[in-house]
Amino acid sequence: MSEKTVRIGAIGISHRGSGMLRLMMRFKGVICPAVCDIYEDRRDDGIEIVKNSEHYSGYQVNGYLDYKEMLEKEELDAVLVCTTWISHARIATDAMKAGLHVGVEVGGAASEEECWQMVRASEENGKFCMLLENCCYGQAEMAIFNMVKKGVFGEIIHLAGGYEHDLRDEIAYGREIRHGRLYNFMRRNGDLYPTHQLGPIAKLIGINRGNRFLSLVSMSSKSRGLNEFLKKEKGEEYDITNFNFNQGDITTTMIKCANGETISLIHDCTLPRPYSRNARVQGTKGLWMEDGNQIYIEGRSPRHEWESFDPYMEEFAHPLWKIHKKNAAKYGHGGMDFLIMAAFVDSAKNNYKPPIDVYDTAAWMAVTYLSEQSVAMGSMPVPVPDFTNGMWIDREPTRRGIFCLDEVCEEYFTDEEILTKI
Ligand SMILES: NC(=O)c1ccc[n+]([C@@H]2O[C@H](COP(=O)([O-])OP(=O)(O)OC[C@H]3O[C@@H](n4cnc5c(N)ncnc54)[C@H](O)[C@@H]3O)[C@@H](O)[C@H]2O)c1
């Protein structure tokens, strides 16, 4: 595998984009001949990152301020898109139309149409669009996936999760740090960032493969967190201290699935709190709760008592984590960033169907605009489009392999060094 090369351009070189570009350049055979950001300094940073990477072999690296010009002029196999939320789908669609595979950072969609555009561009051009949802490869999430597949929780009934991250400084100082979140919190109101929780949940219950999201309802609280924060940090005189932010401090969304499961999501980024994804997976035999690191399995746990999840994580470790664990600490977000990037590079290099495809990308991202619609209509239920156009009922088999997120493919883990050969 390692003698193959793949030419991947990078679009969006801010905090996340530069980290992901650095990570991508650690893989042998990855050539990045072009980088792009609308800011000159970030574009130039991108060029430097490539040129300073371990496997850089002296090739020309071109910088662009306009991604369309880059797509037109460069000969690429794929692009890595780490731009702001409202540009993801547009850039992904244009890149697939230009004949490139896409790895796109997480965020929600602003409209139904942009989800369909991604789906159509992928189908019509035979190119994949992989949402780089790193949380699908989290150590705990993968152990839970393994347990669900082994039936430890029985039949799954209810799932929950939250993006509960105090981002007040990143949002409030959006103009000063040239960050994309601020205007979204000013103007939108809904679950703006659903996929960290929803990605792993969707894979657990076979969304788009025998199951699908049917409808959702969403409700947002009032908005006070950013005003309080700005008052304390900047005083009353600061121009947006008393701005009437549309985005409620807490948005709660409930999704109903075709196979009867319910999913509850919380978006919580503007109040003081420690980070949590607040996951819960509950079935007919027991449940796991991320907060508190606790689990209860009927017949195994002492009656009516929580147990620590730690021994379960060890016992039910996903085979990917058995080999990745020793190196995980070297990479971002506890090692899951490495796995999502490895899965993207592996798919792009080998023209494989990716573990997260355009139907997953569209369905997960859609929750944002659907949640905005529901909030705007006083929490009315809204139907979730079926982006597979009926294929979910009887999909073709998944592509098995070490990065597969639909099955645990034990038979592929024969080689301890497999991750060094991507
Ligand atoms: N998976 C994770 O754990 C994780 C963590 C952090 C951020 N993210 C996601 O990564 C993305 C980037 O995050 P960030 O914090 O770096 O955001 P950011 O707003 O700081 O950076 C976005 C960059 O994209 C550039 N950009 C915007 N539109 C562009 C266009 N049309 N062409 C070229 N460049 C364009 C901006 O100039 C900016 O440099 C976001 O979607 C964010 O949600 C994911």
The ligand as a Gaussian input file, in Angstrom:
#p B3LYP/6-31G(d) Opt

LIG

0 1
 N      -13.634000      17.354000      14.264000
 C      -13.230000      18.140000      15.241000
 O      -12.907000      17.697000      16.341000
 C      -13.159000      19.612000      14.987000
 C      -12.485000      20.451000      15.876000
 C      -12.426000      21.811000      15.589000
 C      -13.043000      22.298000      14.454000
 N      -13.705000      21.454000      13.616000
 C      -14.355000      21.946000      12.396000
 O      -13.338000      22.309000      11.479000
 C      -13.759000      23.431000      10.695000
 C      -12.753000      24.550000      10.838000
 O      -12.675000      24.931000      12.191000
 P      -11.793000      26.170000      12.664000
 O      -11.939000      26.247000      14.120000
 O      -10.423000      26.069000      12.092000
 O      -12.633000      27.345000      11.980000
 P      -12.181000      28.770000      11.435000
 O      -13.397000      29.565000      11.211000
 O      -11.129000      29.348000      12.339000
 O      -11.448000      28.416000      10.088000
 C      -12.052000      28.238000       8.867000
 C      -11.039000      28.624000       7.797000
 O      -11.651000      28.417000       6.515000
 C      -11.349000      29.530000       5.713000
 N      -12.376000      29.646000       4.667000
 C      -13.693000      29.973000       4.829000
 N      -14.305000      29.986000       3.653000
 C      -13.377000      29.654000       2.722000
 C      -13.407000      29.519000       1.312000
 N      -14.500000      29.717000       0.619000
 N      -12.254000      29.183000       0.678000
 C      -11.121000      28.970000       1.381000
 N      -11.023000      29.091000       2.720000
 C      -12.155000      29.439000       3.373000
 C      -11.344000      30.716000       6.659000
 O      -10.640000      31.808000       6.141000
 C      -10.654000      30.098000       7.871000
 O       -9.251000      30.239000       7.821000
 C      -15.146000      23.791000      11.216000
 O      -16.092000      23.187000      10.410000
 C      -15.190000      23.196000      12.584000
 O      -16.481000      22.892000      12.984000
 C      -13.759000      20.124000      13.863000

